[in-house]
Amino acid sequence: MKREVTLTIDSVGRLLGVSYHDGYMTRFCLDGSLTFELCAIDDSLTELVMVGIELLCTDPLWEAAIVTDIDIWKAVAAPDVSWELLLEGRGGNGGVQKDIERYLPRFADFWLVQVGTAYGGGFSCLCESIKVFQTLPGNA
């Protein structure tokens, strides 16, 4: 049975409370919101539903990509390197700091989500809200 899990992150932005490291992507659906699902090595399913997508940047992302990291920050607290990945290819002439200053007044309370995969690739997005779901093995 799928259940909602409280969004919990540590001091460096890592998602806690669900299995995902070395799991493989089973779903990436952009349809008004972004739903990202993966099957962890313990056979549990973890699903992130990101609503109110303002910005999205994907780096080559293949079917069944192996997930190494899921990092989540409030936009105002996200490190510059995460903003750089999100804004890749659309930055202005003033550098990433100027671009961050341009977005923060409107989106400081949004979430910056970054999913990294083995061998490179992944995605970053800026979204209004996030829900986390988990389905444990044998509870489909």
N, CA, C and O atoms as CSV, one atom per row, in Angstrom:
chain,resi,resn,atom,element,x,y,z
A,1,MET,N,N,0.839,-1.179,0.000
A,1,MET,CA,C,0.000,0.000,0.000
A,1,MET,C,C,0.883,1.240,0.000
A,1,MET,O,O,1.835,1.337,0.775
A,2,LYS,N,N,0.564,2.175,-0.864
A,2,LYS,CA,C,1.314,3.419,-0.944
A,2,LYS,C,C,0.904,4.326,0.208
A,2,LYS,O,O,-0.281,4.505,0.491
A,3,ARG,N,N,1.921,4.899,0.872
A,3,ARG,CA,C,1.627,5.825,1.962
A,3,ARG,C,C,2.479,7.074,1.807
A,3,ARG,O,O,3.613,7.016,1.332
A,4,GLU,N,N,1.914,8.206,2.217
A,4,GLU,CA,C,2.675,9.453,2.186
A,4,GLU,C,C,3.658,9.469,3.350
A,4,GLU,O,O,3.326,9.064,4.464
A,5,VAL,N,N,4.852,9.934,3.081
A,5,VAL,CA,C,5.927,10.016,4.057
A,5,VAL,C,C,6.237,11.490,4.282
A,5,VAL,O,O,6.250,12.272,3.332
A,6,THR,N,N,6.482,11.870,5.514
A,6,THR,CA,C,6.842,13.252,5.810
A,6,THR,C,C,8.154,13.602,5.128
A,6,THR,O,O,9.130,12.860,5.242
A,7,LEU,N,N,8.186,14.716,4.426
A,7,LEU,CA,C,9.417,15.181,3.782
A,7,LEU,C,C,10.431,15.521,4.865
A,7,LEU,O,O,10.214,16.423,5.674
A,8,THR,N,N,11.551,14.783,4.872
A,8,THR,CA,C,12.607,14.998,5.855
A,8,THR,C,C,13.932,15.077,5.119
A,8,THR,O,O,14.266,14.202,4.319
A,9,ILE,N,N,14.682,16.133,5.395
A,9,ILE,CA,C,15.996,16.312,4.788
A,9,ILE,C,C,17.004,16.620,5.883
A,9,ILE,O,O,16.648,17.158,6.932
A,10,ASP,N,N,18.275,16.275,5.634
A,10,ASP,CA,C,19.299,16.575,6.633
A,10,ASP,C,C,19.904,17.962,6.366
A,10,ASP,O,O,19.438,18.694,5.493
A,11,SER,N,N,20.936,18.303,7.122
A,11,SER,CA,C,21.502,19.654,7.055
A,11,SER,C,C,22.200,19.960,5.734
A,11,SER,O,O,22.456,21.125,5.431
A,12,VAL,N,N,22.508,18.941,4.947
A,12,VAL,CA,C,23.139,19.186,3.646
A,12,VAL,C,C,22.189,18.888,2.487
A,12,VAL,O,O,22.624,18.792,1.339
A,13,GLY,N,N,20.894,18.739,2.781
A,13,GLY,CA,C,19.890,18.615,1.743
A,13,GLY,C,C,19.507,17.208,1.332
A,13,GLY,O,O,18.634,17.054,0.477
A,14,ARG,N,N,20.113,16.177,1.894
A,14,ARG,CA,C,19.792,14.804,1.497
A,14,ARG,C,C,18.410,14.384,1.983
A,14,ARG,O,O,18.044,14.622,3.135
A,15,LEU,N,N,17.658,13.763,1.102
A,15,LEU,CA,C,16.358,13.220,1.456
A,15,LEU,C,C,16.551,12.045,2.404
A,15,LEU,O,O,17.369,11.161,2.149
A,16,LEU,N,N,15.795,12.038,3.502
A,16,LEU,CA,C,15.873,10.974,4.500
A,16,LEU,C,C,14.524,10.271,4.613
A,16,LEU,O,O,13.502,10.795,4.171
A,17,GLY,N,N,14.530,9.080,5.209
A,17,GLY,CA,C,13.292,8.401,5.560
A,17,GLY,C,C,12.728,7.461,4.518
A,17,GLY,O,O,11.743,6.772,4.785
A,18,VAL,N,N,13.329,7.411,3.328
A,18,VAL,CA,C,12.901,6.487,2.287
A,18,VAL,C,C,14.145,5.898,1.623
A,18,VAL,O,O,15.216,6.505,1.645
A,19,SER,N,N,13.994,4.715,1.034
A,19,SER,CA,C,15.102,4.080,0.325
A,19,SER,C,C,15.167,4.599,-1.102
A,19,SER,O,O,14.145,4.699,-1.781
A,20,TYR,N,N,16.369,4.929,-1.552
A,20,TYR,CA,C,16.512,5.307,-2.955
A,20,TYR,C,C,17.915,5.086,-3.499
A,20,TYR,O,O,18.054,4.862,-4.702
A,21,HIS,N,N,18.962,5.135,-2.681
A,21,HIS,CA,C,20.321,5.048,-3.203
A,21,HIS,C,C,20.517,3.729,-3.966
A,21,HIS,O,O,20.235,2.648,-3.450
A,22,ASP,N,N,21.000,3.845,-5.185
A,22,ASP,CA,C,21.227,2.734,-6.111
A,22,ASP,C,C,19.934,2.097,-6.608
A,22,ASP,O,O,19.966,1.030,-7.221
A,23,GLY,N,N,18.807,2.736,-6.351
A,23,GLY,CA,C,17.563,2.286,-6.951
A,23,GLY,C,C,17.509,2.743,-8.399
A,23,GLY,O,O,18.328,3.560,-8.819
A,24,TYR,N,N,16.565,2.232,-9.161
A,24,TYR,CA,C,16.467,2.616,-10.567
A,24,TYR,C,C,15.136,3.311,-10.849
A,24,TYR,O,O,14.099,2.981,-10.273
A,25,MET,N,N,15.204,4.279,-11.752
A,25,MET,CA,C,14.037,5.067,-12.116
A,25,MET,C,C,13.012,4.193,-12.813
A,25,MET,O,O,13.342,3.458,-13.744
A,26,THR,N,N,11.765,4.272,-12.359
A,26,THR,CA,C,10.681,3.530,-12.988
A,26,THR,C,C,9.647,4.447,-13.630
A,26,THR,O,O,8.836,4.003,-14.443
A,27,ARG,N,N,9.678,5.725,-13.264
A,27,ARG,CA,C,8.682,6.661,-13.814
A,27,ARG,C,C,9.204,8.075,-13.760
A,27,ARG,O,O,9.761,8.503,-12.749
A,28,PHE,N,N,9.024,8.808,-14.854
A,28,PHE,CA,C,9.320,10.233,-14.939
A,28,PHE,C,C,8.205,10.817,-15.779
A,28,PHE,O,O,8.193,10.658,-16.999
A,29,CYS,N,N,7.270,11.491,-15.137
A,29,CYS,CA,C,6.074,11.962,-15.826
A,29,CYS,C,C,5.880,13.445,-15.546
A,29,CYS,O,O,5.703,13.860,-14.401
A,30,LEU,N,N,5.915,14.226,-16.602
A,30,LEU,CA,C,5.697,15.662,-16.497
A,30,LEU,C,C,4.350,15.968,-17.132
A,30,LEU,O,O,4.195,15.941,-18.352
A,31,ASP,N,N,3.374,16.262,-16.264
A,31,ASP,CA,C,2.013,16.496,-16.724
A,31,ASP,C,C,1.319,17.423,-15.727
A,31,ASP,O,O,0.481,16.981,-14.940
A,32,GLY,N,N,1.664,18.683,-15.763
A,32,GLY,CA,C,1.137,19.632,-14.787
A,32,GLY,C,C,1.942,19.624,-13.497
A,32,GLY,O,O,2.093,20.659,-12.846
A,33,SER,N,N,2.449,18.479,-13.135
A,33,SER,CA,C,3.385,18.326,-12.025
A,33,SER,C,C,4.440,17.329,-12.520
A,33,SER,O,O,4.313,16.778,-13.614
A,34,LEU,N,N,5.457,17.107,-11.729
A,34,LEU,CA,C,6.490,16.141,-12.093
A,34,LEU,C,C,6.427,14.995,-11.097
A,34,LEU,O,O,6.605,15.195,-9.895
A,35,THR,N,N,6.174,13.793,-11.602
A,35,THR,CA,C,6.179,12.605,-10.765
A,35,THR,C,C,7.415,11.791,-11.116
A,35,THR,O,O,7.624,11.416,-12.270
A,36,PHE,N,N,8.228,11.524,-10.103
A,36,PHE,CA,C,9.452,10.750,-10.266
A,36,PHE,C,C,9.370,9.570,-9.318
A,36,PHE,O,O,9.204,9.743,-8.111
A,37,GLU,N,N,9.488,8.364,-9.870
A,37,GLU,CA,C,9.395,7.163,-9.050
A,37,GLU,C,C,10.615,6.296,-9.305
A,37,GLU,O,O,11.142,6.243,-10.416
A,38,LEU,N,N,11.057,5.611,-8.244
A,38,LEU,CA,C,12.170,4.685,-8.390
A,38,LEU,C,C,11.937,3.456,-7.538
A,38,LEU,O,O,11.223,3.497,-6.536
A,39,CYS,N,N,12.552,2.365,-7.953
A,39,CYS,CA,C,12.516,1.111,-7.212
A,39,CYS,C,C,13.868,0.965,-6.528
A,39,CYS,O,O,14.904,0.892,-7.190
A,40,ALA,N,N,13.850,0.922,-5.206
A,40,ALA,CA,C,15.080,0.833,-4.418
A,40,ALA,C,C,15.589,-0.602,-4.398
A,40,ALA,O,O,14.890,-1.532,-4.801
A,41,ILE,N,N,16.820,-0.765,-3.920
A,41,ILE,CA,C,17.402,-2.106,-3.895
A,41,ILE,C,C,16.675,-3.040,-2.922
A,41,ILE,O,O,16.824,-4.258,-3.019
A,42,ASP,N,N,15.898,-2.495,-1.992
A,42,ASP,CA,C,15.092,-3.335,-1.091
A,42,ASP,C,C,13.701,-3.616,-1.678
A,42,ASP,O,O,12.826,-4.140,-0.988
A,43,ASP,N,N,13.504,-3.264,-2.957
A,43,ASP,CA,C,12.253,-3.447,-3.702
A,43,ASP,C,C,11.123,-2.525,-3.260
A,43,ASP,O,O,9.986,-2.701,-3.699
A,44,SER,N,N,11.405,-1.554,-2.409
A,44,SER,CA,C,10.383,-0.557,-2.097
A,44,SER,C,C,10.327,0.452,-3.241
A,44,SER,O,O,11.301,0.636,-3.970
A,45,LEU,N,N,9.186,1.097,-3.385
A,45,LEU,CA,C,9.026,2.161,-4.371
A,45,LEU,C,C,8.988,3.491,-3.642
A,45,LEU,O,O,8.281,3.649,-2.647
A,46,THR,N,N,9.752,4.441,-4.145
A,46,THR,CA,C,9.735,5.800,-3.615
A,46,THR,C,C,9.255,6.708,-4.736
A,46,THR,O,O,9.737,6.622,-5.866
A,47,GLU,N,N,8.305,7.575,-4.420
A,47,GLU,CA,C,7.732,8.472,-5.413
A,47,GLU,C,C,7.789,9.895,-4.888
A,47,GLU,O,O,7.359,10.178,-3.770
A,48,LEU,N,N,8.322,10.782,-5.708
A,48,LEU,CA,C,8.296,12.214,-5.412
A,48,LEU,C,C,7.327,12.861,-6.379
A,48,LEU,O,O,7.398,12.626,-7.586
A,49,VAL,N,N,6.422,13.674,-5.858
A,49,VAL,CA,C,5.496,14.426,-6.699
A,49,VAL,C,C,5.778,15.902,-6.440
A,49,VAL,O,O,5.539,16.415,-5.347
A,50,MET,N,N,6.291,16.572,-7.471
A,50,MET,CA,C,6.651,17.977,-7.367
A,50,MET,C,C,5.609,18.798,-8.107
A,50,MET,O,O,5.407,18.632,-9.310
A,51,VAL,N,N,4.958,19.674,-7.382
A,51,VAL,CA,C,3.836,20.450,-7.906
A,51,VAL,C,C,4.268,21.910,-8.065
A,51,VAL,O,O,5.084,22.413,-7.294
A,52,GLY,N,N,3.718,22.571,-9.062
A,52,GLY,CA,C,4.030,23.978,-9.287
A,52,GLY,C,C,5.440,24.161,-9.818
A,52,GLY,O,O,6.195,24.987,-9.306
A,53,ILE,N,N,5.799,23.401,-10.834
A,53,ILE,CA,C,7.142,23.474,-11.417
A,53,ILE,C,C,7.331,24.852,-12.053
A,53,ILE,O,O,6.562,25.261,-12.922
A,54,GLU,N,N,8.353,25.547,-11.607
A,54,GLU,CA,C,8.694,26.850,-12.181
A,54,GLU,C,C,9.856,26.723,-13.158
A,54,GLU,O,O,9.842,27.339,-14.224
A,55,LEU,N,N,10.851,25.935,-12.804
A,55,LEU,CA,C,12.010,25.706,-13.664
A,55,LEU,C,C,12.331,24.214,-13.638
A,55,LEU,O,O,12.157,23.555,-12.613
A,56,LEU,N,N,12.801,23.686,-14.766
A,56,LEU,CA,C,13.193,22.290,-14.852
A,56,LEU,C,C,14.371,22.188,-15.800
A,56,LEU,O,O,14.359,22.768,-16.886
A,57,CYS,N,N,15.382,21.454,-15.391
A,57,CYS,CA,C,16.541,21.211,-16.237
A,57,CYS,C,C,16.912,19.741,-16.123
A,57,CYS,O,O,17.161,19.245,-15.024
A,58,THR,N,N,16.949,19.043,-17.251
A,58,THR,CA,C,17.373,17.649,-17.238
A,58,THR,C,C,18.713,17.534,-17.946
A,58,THR,O,O,18.968,18.187,-18.958
A,59,ASP,N,N,19.547,16.696,-17.391
A,59,ASP,CA,C,20.806,16.326,-18.003
A,59,ASP,C,C,20.546,14.907,-18.497
A,59,ASP,O,O,19.707,14.222,-17.911
A,60,PRO,N,N,21.202,14.438,-19.517
A,60,PRO,CA,C,20.801,13.142,-20.049
A,60,PRO,C,C,20.248,12.208,-18.965
A,60,PRO,O,O,20.918,11.896,-17.981
A,61,LEU,N,N,19.034,11.788,-19.179
A,61,LEU,CA,C,18.322,10.955,-18.210
A,61,LEU,C,C,17.768,9.761,-18.985
A,61,LEU,O,O,16.907,9.911,-19.852
A,62,TRP,N,N,18.271,8.588,-18.661
A,62,TRP,CA,C,17.883,7.385,-19.390
A,62,TRP,C,C,16.872,6.584,-18.598
A,62,TRP,O,O,16.798,6.685,-17.373
A,63,GLU,N,N,16.080,5.775,-19.324
A,63,GLU,CA,C,15.164,4.862,-18.654
A,63,GLU,C,C,15.964,3.972,-17.706
A,63,GLU,O,O,17.076,3.556,-18.030
A,64,ALA,N,N,15.414,3.690,-16.570
A,64,ALA,CA,C,16.036,2.845,-15.542
A,64,ALA,C,C,17.347,3.419,-15.005
A,64,ALA,O,O,18.206,2.670,-14.540
A,65,ALA,N,N,17.505,4.740,-15.066
A,65,ALA,CA,C,18.704,5.379,-14.520
A,65,ALA,C,C,18.876,4.989,-13.049
A,65,ALA,O,O,17.893,4.884,-12.315
A,66,ILE,N,N,20.109,4.778,-12.625
A,66,ILE,CA,C,20.415,4.403,-11.244
A,66,ILE,C,C,20.575,5.680,-10.427
A,66,ILE,O,O,21.450,6.495,-10.717
A,67,VAL,N,N,19.746,5.857,-9.416
A,67,VAL,CA,C,19.729,7.078,-8.604
A,67,VAL,C,C,20.787,6.994,-7.506
A,67,VAL,O,O,20.840,6.025,-6.748
A,68,THR,N,N,21.615,8.014,-7.437
A,68,THR,CA,C,22.644,8.061,-6.395
A,68,THR,C,C,22.295,9.054,-5.298
A,68,THR,O,O,22.587,8.814,-4.127
A,69,ASP,N,N,21.674,10.164,-5.668
A,69,ASP,CA,C,21.406,11.226,-4.705
A,69,ASP,C,C,20.070,11.893,-4.977
A,69,ASP,O,O,19.675,12.078,-6.129
A,70,ILE,N,N,19.383,12.249,-3.912
A,70,ILE,CA,C,18.221,13.138,-4.001
A,70,ILE,C,C,18.449,14.214,-2.949
A,70,ILE,O,O,18.447,13.943,-1.748
A,71,ASP,N,N,18.645,15.428,-3.420
A,71,ASP,CA,C,18.904,16.563,-2.534
A,71,ASP,C,C,17.792,17.583,-2.700
A,71,ASP,O,O,17.355,17.875,-3.813
A,72,ILE,N,N,17.344,18.119,-1.574
A,72,ILE,CA,C,16.207,19.036,-1.564
A,72,ILE,C,C,16.510,20.173,-0.589
A,72,ILE,O,O,16.907,19.935,0.552
A,73,TRP,N,N,16.318,21.400,-1.045
A,73,TRP,CA,C,16.505,22.575,-0.193
A,73,TRP,C,C,15.376,23.561,-0.443
A,73,TRP,O,O,14.779,23.577,-1.519
A,74,LYS,N,N,15.091,24.376,0.549
A,74,LYS,CA,C,14.312,25.573,0.268
A,74,LYS,C,C,15.172,26.409,-0.668
A,74,LYS,O,O,16.389,26.473,-0.491
A,75,ALA,N,N,14.574,27.042,-1.645
A,75,ALA,CA,C,15.330,27.774,-2.661
A,75,ALA,C,C,16.282,28.786,-2.039
A,75,ALA,O,O,17.410,28.948,-2.505
A,76,VAL,N,N,15.841,29.456,-1.005
A,76,VAL,CA,C,16.657,30.481,-0.374
A,76,VAL,C,C,17.917,29.898,0.272
A,76,VAL,O,O,18.895,30.621,0.459
A,77,ALA,N,N,17.913,28.610,0.615
A,77,ALA,CA,C,19.049,27.973,1.284
A,77,ALA,C,C,19.860,27.059,0.373
A,77,ALA,O,O,20.853,26.479,0.812
A,78,ALA,N,N,19.457,26.921,-0.880
A,78,ALA,CA,C,20.146,26.011,-1.800
A,78,ALA,C,C,21.540,26.537,-2.127
A,78,ALA,O,O,21.729,27.741,-2.295
A,79,PRO,N,N,22.515,25.634,-2.218
A,79,PRO,CA,C,23.873,26.066,-2.559
A,79,PRO,C,C,23.955,26.557,-4.007
A,79,PRO,O,O,23.172,26.147,-4.863
A,80,ASP,N,N,24.903,27.428,-4.253
A,80,ASP,CA,C,25.076,27.990,-5.600
A,80,ASP,C,C,25.255,26.907,-6.660
A,80,ASP,O,O,24.735,27.041,-7.767
A,81,VAL,N,N,25.981,25.836,-6.339
A,81,VAL,CA,C,26.230,24.785,-7.329
A,81,VAL,C,C,24.922,24.138,-7.781
A,81,VAL,O,O,24.809,23.729,-8.937
A,82,SER,N,N,23.942,24.039,-6.902
A,82,SER,CA,C,22.643,23.479,-7.289
A,82,SER,C,C,21.877,24.438,-8.183
A,82,SER,O,O,21.215,24.024,-9.134
A,83,TRP,N,N,21.973,25.721,-7.868
A,83,TRP,CA,C,21.376,26.719,-8.751
A,83,TRP,C,C,22.031,26.687,-10.122
A,83,TRP,O,O,21.347,26.813,-11.138
A,84,GLU,N,N,23.353,26.519,-10.163
A,84,GLU,CA,C,24.066,26.455,-11.441
A,84,GLU,C,C,23.542,25.308,-12.300
A,84,GLU,O,O,23.343,25.473,-13.503
A,85,LEU,N,N,23.321,24.153,-11.688
A,85,LEU,CA,C,22.783,23.013,-12.436
A,85,LEU,C,C,21.367,23.288,-12.928
A,85,LEU,O,O,21.024,22.952,-14.061
A,86,LEU,N,N,20.553,23.894,-12.084
A,86,LEU,CA,C,19.178,24.206,-12.465
A,86,LEU,C,C,19.123,25.221,-13.604
A,86,LEU,O,O,18.302,25.097,-14.512
A,87,LEU,N,N,19.989,26.212,-13.555
A,87,LEU,CA,C,19.954,27.303,-14.533
A,87,LEU,C,C,20.882,27.076,-15.722
A,87,LEU,O,O,21.069,27.977,-16.540
A,88,GLU,N,N,21.462,25.891,-15.828
A,88,GLU,CA,C,22.396,25.595,-16.899
A,88,GLU,C,C,21.805,25.964,-18.258
A,88,GLU,O,O,20.708,25.534,-18.613
A,89,GLY,N,N,22.549,26.761,-18.999
A,89,GLY,CA,C,22.117,27.149,-20.334
A,89,GLY,C,C,21.179,28.338,-20.392
A,89,GLY,O,O,20.865,28.815,-21.483
A,90,ARG,N,N,20.725,28.829,-19.254
A,90,ARG,CA,C,19.814,29.974,-19.306
A,90,ARG,C,C,20.274,31.140,-18.447
A,90,ARG,O,O,19.545,32.116,-18.266
A,91,GLY,N,N,21.481,31.034,-17.921
A,91,GLY,CA,C,22.006,32.095,-17.070
A,91,GLY,C,C,22.271,33.381,-17.839
A,91,GLY,O,O,22.512,33.368,-19.045
A,92,GLY,N,N,22.220,34.468,-17.125
A,92,GLY,CA,C,22.496,35.770,-17.712
A,92,GLY,C,C,23.978,36.094,-17.665
A,92,GLY,O,O,24.795,35.246,-17.308
A,93,ASN,N,N,24.318,37.312,-18.023
A,93,ASN,CA,C,25.714,37.741,-18.081
A,93,ASN,C,C,26.306,38.050,-16.714
A,93,ASN,O,O,27.527,38.146,-16.589
A,94,GLY,N,N,25.491,38.208,-15.699
A,94,GLY,CA,C,25.985,38.608,-14.391
A,94,GLY,C,C,26.459,37.463,-13.512
A,94,GLY,O,O,26.870,37.693,-12.375
A,95,GLY,N,N,26.413,36.238,-14.013
A,95,GLY,CA,C,26.830,35.086,-13.226
A,95,GLY,C,C,25.674,34.518,-12.423
A,95,GLY,O,O,24.584,35.087,-12.367
A,96,VAL,N,N,25.947,33.375,-11.802
A,96,VAL,CA,C,24.893,32.648,-11.095
A,96,VAL,C,C,24.315,33.451,-9.936
A,96,VAL,O,O,23.116,33.369,-9.669
A,97,GLN,N,N,25.139,34.220,-9.249
A,97,GLN,CA,C,24.644,34.985,-8.110
A,97,GLN,C,C,23.573,35.997,-8.543
A,97,GLN,O,O,22.572,36.176,-7.849
A,98,LYS,N,N,23.781,36.646,-9.673
A,98,LYS,CA,C,22.778,37.580,-10.204
A,98,LYS,C,C,21.495,36.844,-10.592
A,98,LYS,O,O,20.389,37.343,-10.388
A,99,ASP,N,N,21.669,35.651,-11.154
A,99,ASP,CA,C,20.493,34.867,-11.535
A,99,ASP,C,C,19.703,34.430,-10.310
A,99,ASP,O,O,18.473,34.479,-10.310
A,100,ILE,N,N,20.406,34.003,-9.265
A,100,ILE,CA,C,19.737,33.623,-8.016
A,100,ILE,C,C,18.970,34.821,-7.464
A,100,ILE,O,O,17.812,34.687,-7.067
A,101,GLU,N,N,19.597,35.971,-7.438
A,101,GLU,CA,C,18.937,37.189,-6.935
A,101,GLU,C,C,17.704,37.532,-7.758
A,101,GLU,O,O,16.753,38.115,-7.237
A,102,ARG,N,N,17.712,37.181,-9.020
A,102,ARG,CA,C,16.562,37.447,-9.892
A,102,ARG,C,C,15.383,36.535,-9.534
A,102,ARG,O,O,14.233,36.972,-9.585
A,103,TYR,N,N,15.651,35.286,-9.177
A,103,TYR,CA,C,14.584,34.332,-8.887
A,103,TYR,C,C,14.099,34.355,-7.436
A,103,TYR,O,O,12.921,34.113,-7.171
A,104,LEU,N,N,14.993,34.640,-6.510
A,104,LEU,CA,C,14.626,34.503,-5.098
A,104,LEU,C,C,13.475,35.381,-4.614
A,104,LEU,O,O,12.673,34.906,-3.810
A,105,PRO,N,N,13.347,36.606,-5.046
A,105,PRO,CA,C,12.212,37.387,-4.513
A,105,PRO,C,C,10.859,36.704,-4.719
A,105,PRO,O,O,9.990,36.789,-3.852
A,106,ARG,N,N,10.674,36.035,-5.845
A,106,ARG,CA,C,9.395,35.376,-6.128
A,106,ARG,C,C,9.332,33.950,-5.611
A,106,ARG,O,O,8.249,33.446,-5.313
A,107,PHE,N,N,10.502,33.280,-5.498
A,107,PHE,CA,C,10.491,31.846,-5.261
A,107,PHE,C,C,11.292,31.402,-4.039
A,107,PHE,O,O,11.701,30.243,-3.967
A,108,ALA,N,N,11.520,32.279,-3.095
A,108,ALA,CA,C,12.323,31.942,-1.913
A,108,ALA,C,C,11.735,30.770,-1.132
A,108,ALA,O,O,12.481,29.983,-0.548
A,109,ASP,N,N,10.422,30.646,-1.113
A,109,ASP,CA,C,9.777,29.586,-0.342
A,109,ASP,C,C,9.534,28.315,-1.162
A,109,ASP,O,O,8.957,27.352,-0.656
A,110,PHE,N,N,9.969,28.311,-2.413
A,110,PHE,CA,C,9.851,27.118,-3.249
A,110,PHE,C,C,10.949,26.127,-2.849
A,110,PHE,O,O,11.809,26.431,-2.023
A,111,TRP,N,N,10.902,24.962,-3.441
A,111,TRP,CA,C,11.888,23.911,-3.195
A,111,TRP,C,C,12.766,23.732,-4.422
A,111,TRP,O,O,12.275,23.731,-5.551
A,112,LEU,N,N,14.059,23.582,-4.199
A,112,LEU,CA,C,14.975,23.227,-5.273
A,112,LEU,C,C,15.329,21.760,-5.069
A,112,LEU,O,O,15.906,21.387,-4.048
A,113,VAL,N,N,14.979,20.937,-6.043
A,113,VAL,CA,C,15.169,19.493,-5.967
A,113,VAL,C,C,16.221,19.100,-7.002
A,113,VAL,O,O,16.195,19.554,-8.146
A,114,GLN,N,N,17.140,18.250,-6.570
A,114,GLN,CA,C,18.184,17.788,-7.474
A,114,GLN,C,C,18.316,16.267,-7.331
A,114,GLN,O,O,18.543,15.754,-6.235
A,115,VAL,N,N,18.169,15.557,-8.451
A,115,VAL,CA,C,18.311,14.108,-8.470
A,115,VAL,C,C,19.516,13.774,-9.344
A,115,VAL,O,O,19.572,14.133,-10.521
A,116,GLY,N,N,20.477,13.080,-8.738
A,116,GLY,CA,C,21.668,12.671,-9.470
A,116,GLY,C,C,21.638,11.187,-9.746
A,116,GLY,O,O,21.123,10.403,-8.949
A,117,THR,N,N,22.193,10.808,-10.882
A,117,THR,CA,C,22.221,9.396,-11.251
A,117,THR,C,C,23.660,8.944,-11.494
A,117,THR,O,O,24.557,9.753,-11.733
A,118,ALA,N,N,23.847,7.642,-11.426
A,118,ALA,CA,C,25.165,7.064,-11.690
A,118,ALA,C,C,25.566,7.384,-13.129
A,118,ALA,O,O,24.716,7.449,-14.017
A,119,TYR,N,N,26.822,7.577,-13.346
A,119,TYR,CA,C,27.375,7.852,-14.682
A,119,TYR,C,C,26.904,9.183,-15.239
A,119,TYR,O,O,26.880,9.370,-16.456
A,120,GLY,N,N,26.525,10.118,-14.359
A,120,GLY,CA,C,26.082,11.434,-14.807
A,120,GLY,C,C,24.601,11.450,-15.111
A,120,GLY,O,O,23.930,10.418,-15.084
A,121,GLY,N,N,24.116,12.609,-15.395
A,121,GLY,CA,C,22.708,12.756,-15.710
A,121,GLY,C,C,21.879,13.013,-14.466
A,121,GLY,O,O,22.385,12.989,-13.344
A,122,GLY,N,N,20.599,13.257,-14.684
A,122,GLY,CA,C,19.687,13.547,-13.600
A,122,GLY,C,C,18.822,14.733,-13.956
A,122,GLY,O,O,18.677,15.083,-15.127
A,123,PHE,N,N,18.249,15.349,-12.940
A,123,PHE,CA,C,17.437,16.535,-13.186
A,123,PHE,C,C,17.424,17.423,-11.955
A,123,PHE,O,O,17.701,16.986,-10.838
A,124,SER,N,N,17.092,18.690,-12.196
A,124,SER,CA,C,16.887,19.682,-11.140
A,124,SER,C,C,15.589,20.401,-11.448
A,124,SER,O,O,15.238,20.605,-12.610
A,125,CYS,N,N,14.879,20.782,-10.398
A,125,CYS,CA,C,13.685,21.579,-10.630
A,125,CYS,C,C,13.444,22.518,-9.450
A,125,CYS,O,O,13.918,22.289,-8.337
A,126,LEU,N,N,12.711,23.555,-9.727
A,126,LEU,CA,C,12.254,24.508,-8.715
A,126,LEU,C,C,10.745,24.351,-8.678
A,126,LEU,O,O,10.069,24.588,-9.679
A,127,CYS,N,N,10.206,23.948,-7.513
A,127,CYS,CA,C,8.780,23.657,-7.435
A,127,CYS,C,C,8.170,24.250,-6.169
A,127,CYS,O,O,8.860,24.544,-5.193
A,128,GLU,N,N,6.871,24.412,-6.222
A,128,GLU,CA,C,6.141,25.015,-5.111
A,128,GLU,C,C,5.977,24.075,-3.933
A,128,GLU,O,O,6.055,24.504,-2.782
A,129,SER,N,N,5.750,22.796,-4.205
A,129,SER,CA,C,5.582,21.833,-3.115
A,129,SER,C,C,6.032,20.450,-3.552
A,129,SER,O,O,6.147,20.154,-4.742
A,130,ILE,N,N,6.284,19.605,-2.548
A,130,ILE,CA,C,6.738,18.237,-2.798
A,130,ILE,C,C,5.968,17.301,-1.880
A,130,ILE,O,O,5.758,17.592,-0.702
A,131,LYS,N,N,5.557,16.185,-2.435
A,131,LYS,CA,C,5.010,15.099,-1.633
A,131,LYS,C,C,5.877,13.871,-1.875
A,131,LYS,O,O,6.334,13.625,-2.991
A,132,VAL,N,N,6.093,13.108,-0.811
A,132,VAL,CA,C,6.906,11.895,-0.887
A,132,VAL,C,C,6.016,10.713,-0.506
A,132,VAL,O,O,5.302,10.757,0.496
A,133,PHE,N,N,6.070,9.660,-1.317
A,133,PHE,CA,C,5.292,8.456,-1.068
A,133,PHE,C,C,6.222,7.253,-1.080
A,133,PHE,O,O,7.256,7.251,-1.748
A,134,GLN,N,N,5.832,6.232,-0.328
A,134,GLN,CA,C,6.601,4.995,-0.315
A,134,GLN,C,C,5.646,3.820,-0.328
A,134,GLN,O,O,4.611,3.825,0.338
A,135,THR,N,N,6.020,2.802,-1.109
A,135,THR,CA,C,5.313,1.532,-1.129
A,135,THR,C,C,6.337,0.475,-0.749
A,135,THR,O,O,7.340,0.292,-1.439
A,136,LEU,N,N,6.081,-0.211,0.340
A,136,LEU,CA,C,7.015,-1.235,0.824
A,136,LEU,C,C,6.822,-2.523,0.051
A,136,LEU,O,O,5.726,-2.771,-0.453
A,137,PRO,N,N,7.855,-3.357,-0.061
A,137,PRO,CA,C,7.735,-4.627,-0.777
A,137,PRO,C,C,6.589,-5.468,-0.221
A,137,PRO,O,O,6.390,-5.538,0.992
A,138,GLY,N,N,5.848,-6.095,-1.106
A,138,GLY,CA,C,4.736,-6.952,-0.684
A,138,GLY,C,C,3.469,-6.174,-0.360
A,138,GLY,O,O,2.471,-6.771,0.042
A,139,ASN,N,N,3.488,-4.842,-0.527
A,139,ASN,CA,C,2.327,-4.004,-0.198
A,139,ASN,C,C,1.803,-3.256,-1.410
A,139,ASN,O,O,1.229,-2.177,-1.262
A,140,ALA,N,N,1.983,-3.790,-2.584
A,140,ALA,CA,C,1.574,-3.083,-3.803
A,140,ALA,C,C,0.084,-2.918,-3.897
A,140,ALA,O,O,-0.414,-2.344,-4.865
